[in-house]
Amino acid sequence: MERIGVVGCGLMGSGIAEIAARAGADVTVIERDADALAQGNARIERSLTRAVASGKLAEDEANRARGRLTFGEDFALLGDCEMVIEAVAEDEDLKVEVFRKLDATLKNPAAILATNTSSIPIIKLAMVTKRPEQVIGMHFFNPVPILKLVEVISSLLTSADTTERVHAYASTSLNKRVITSKDRAGFVVNALLIPYLLSAIRMLESGFASAEDIDTGMVVGCAHPLGPLALTDLIGLDTTLAVADSLYEEFKEPHLAPPPLLSRMTQAGLLGRKSGQGFYAYKA
């Protein structure tokens, strides 16, 4: 695929745009306003600069990637894309609105609409388009340029051709390890991960142990690279809450219900690394 669109240039969207450009595609990035675009562009620039400084990317390759990136606010810029990957906030209403716009905008009848949702059923997004067979889940992991995994999720209506094309692009062009999942809330990774994170938050909330001891127990005792509360801060408390809500809505199992502490911290804007304060404090 030579023409890729990315809607949203936050932590996930910027990473997706970067790796697609590094893989050789012309990438058009759409954001809601100029300020969000500037922040996303700066995020990509920092990532490319780090990759060059660490020796993982040659300077000329970074420059070529920069030259393949176009930024704008108008969905019409995506008209000729072969695939558009939606990476806006984990909000169902917002994603539905984006998919309606994409369906009306893309000129190529074979264009694929992919969502980076971590929990929302793919079929809900597919059914607001006139091309549900070309709607698919393509769930990346943060930080996108470093973590190798992509979950590919087909809905009941996703065509075999769409699944094959996306699987091939992710594995061959983007050099990612692909796993596949049925269209169930949470898919593979978050269906396993979120209950673990919620259990750690409940443990902290109950006073059973401190945040530091909970995380140390899992890092030192179980060889996890990050403890569950530090990992929640990295993911974002708002994202964790959104995924938990989606899982609970679908399965109605008590252990999937978000703890009050998670809800209150999200309401207070204590979202983790992205806000500078979550279960831990972070320097700007």
PyMOL commands that set and color helices and strands:
alter all, ss='L'
color gray80, all
select helices_A, chain A and resi 11-22+34-53+59-67+75-78+92-105+122-126+132-134+160-173+189-205+211-222+228-235+237-251+254-256+260-267
alter helices_A, ss='H'
color red, helices_A
select strands_A, chain A and resi 3-7+26-30+69-72+83-86+112-115+135-140+149-154+177-182
alter strands_A, ss='S'
color yellow, strands_A
deselect
rebuild
show_as cartoon
